[in-house]
């Protein structure tokens, strides 16, 4: 089980971790920066478990996405051309010259 560490500051202003024993006496004092760096390097079993769960979830999502994509893929009909219908072509109206103001 992990021991509880109290964050303290030294007289010089450095951040420290202090570990106490059952009677409340200081058992170990570490610099926060060094202890924190070691914590990150080591990792924890909790983070490893969540990483495994996350990868399992991603794999499950991919398989369900493939299944739904396979089901949803409808066959597309080719566009049929209708004779005599022109789209986007408009006849330009004859513009009248603007009347001059007197």
Backbone torsions as a table, in degrees:
resi	resn	phi	psi	omega
1	UNK	NA	141.4	-179.8
2	UNK	-73.0	142.8	178.4
3	UNK	-87.5	150.0	-180.0
4	UNK	-81.8	132.3	-179.5
5	UNK	-114.0	135.9	178.5
6	UNK	-97.7	135.8	177.8
7	UNK	-88.1	127.5	179.2
8	UNK	-133.6	174.1	176.0
9	UNK	-125.1	139.6	177.6
10	UNK	-79.5	174.8	179.5
11	UNK	-67.5	-24.5	178.1
12	UNK	-84.0	-9.4	177.3
13	UNK	102.2	0.4	178.6
14	UNK	-72.9	142.5	177.5
15	UNK	-80.5	134.9	-176.8
16	UNK	-128.5	151.8	168.6
17	UNK	-103.8	129.5	176.7
18	UNK	-118.4	128.5	178.3
19	UNK	-107.1	131.1	-179.1
20	UNK	-110.5	152.1	176.1
21	UNK	-88.9	-173.3	-175.6
22	UNK	-62.4	-32.2	-178.3
23	UNK	-83.0	-6.5	177.4
24	UNK	97.9	-1.0	178.1
25	UNK	-79.7	153.7	177.5
26	UNK	-68.9	125.3	178.2
27	UNK	-97.2	-38.8	-177.1
28	UNK	-152.9	140.8	174.8
29	UNK	-127.8	128.9	-179.6
30	UNK	-128.7	154.1	172.1
31	UNK	-71.4	136.6	-177.3
32	UNK	-59.4	-44.5	-175.7
33	UNK	-61.1	-43.4	-179.4
34	UNK	-70.3	-43.2	-179.2
35	UNK	-65.6	-40.6	-179.8
36	UNK	-65.3	-41.0	178.7
37	UNK	-62.4	-41.6	178.6
38	UNK	-66.8	-38.4	178.0
39	UNK	-60.0	-42.8	-178.8
40	UNK	-68.4	-41.1	-179.9
41	UNK	-64.0	-41.1	-177.4
42	UNK	-72.6	-39.8	-174.9
43	UNK	75.0	179.0	179.2
44	UNK	-133.6	161.8	178.2
45	UNK	-70.1	-28.9	179.1
46	UNK	-64.2	-43.6	-179.9
47	UNK	-69.5	-33.6	177.4
48	UNK	-66.2	-39.7	179.0
49	UNK	-65.1	-43.0	-179.9
50	UNK	-67.4	-33.8	177.5
51	UNK	-65.0	-40.7	178.0
52	UNK	-64.2	-42.8	178.9
53	UNK	-62.2	-41.7	-178.1
54	UNK	-63.2	-43.6	180.0
55	UNK	-67.8	-35.4	177.8
56	UNK	-65.3	-39.8	179.0
57	UNK	-64.9	-42.0	179.7
58	UNK	-62.7	-42.0	179.6
59	UNK	-64.7	-39.3	179.1
60	UNK	-66.0	-39.8	179.0
61	UNK	-64.3	-39.8	-179.2
62	UNK	-63.6	-42.3	-178.4
63	UNK	-68.2	-39.3	178.3
64	UNK	-69.8	-35.2	178.3
65	UNK	-65.2	-39.3	178.5
66	UNK	-65.1	-41.0	-179.9
67	UNK	-63.9	-46.4	-178.4
68	UNK	-68.3	-35.1	178.5
69	UNK	-66.4	-37.0	179.0
70	UNK	-67.8	-36.4	179.4
71	UNK	-73.1	-39.8	-172.9
72	UNK	-79.3	-13.5	-174.9
73	UNK	-70.4	96.1	178.6
74	UNK	-80.8	154.7	178.1
75	UNK	-78.5	128.6	-178.2
76	UNK	-88.0	136.8	177.9
77	UNK	-88.5	140.2	177.8
78	UNK	-69.0	146.8	-179.0
79	UNK	-69.0	130.6	179.3
80	UNK	-97.6	138.9	-179.1
81	UNK	-91.3	129.0	178.8
82	UNK	-97.5	127.0	-179.9
83	UNK	-71.9	143.3	175.0
84	UNK	86.0	-6.1	-178.8
85	UNK	-108.3	120.6	178.4
86	UNK	-114.6	127.9	-179.6
87	UNK	-102.8	147.4	173.8
88	UNK	77.3	2.1	-179.7
89	UNK	-107.5	121.4	179.0
90	UNK	-123.3	148.4	176.7
91	UNK	-81.2	134.1	179.3
92	UNK	-80.4	128.5	178.6
93	UNK	-75.8	144.2	179.5
94	UNK	-68.4	125.6	-178.1
95	UNK	-87.8	136.3	177.9
96	UNK	-92.1	143.4	176.6
97	UNK	-65.8	144.1	-178.9
98	UNK	-67.7	140.6	179.0
99	UNK	-73.0	138.4	-179.3
100	UNK	-82.6	140.7	176.1
101	UNK	-86.1	141.7	-178.5
102	UNK	-99.8	NA	NA
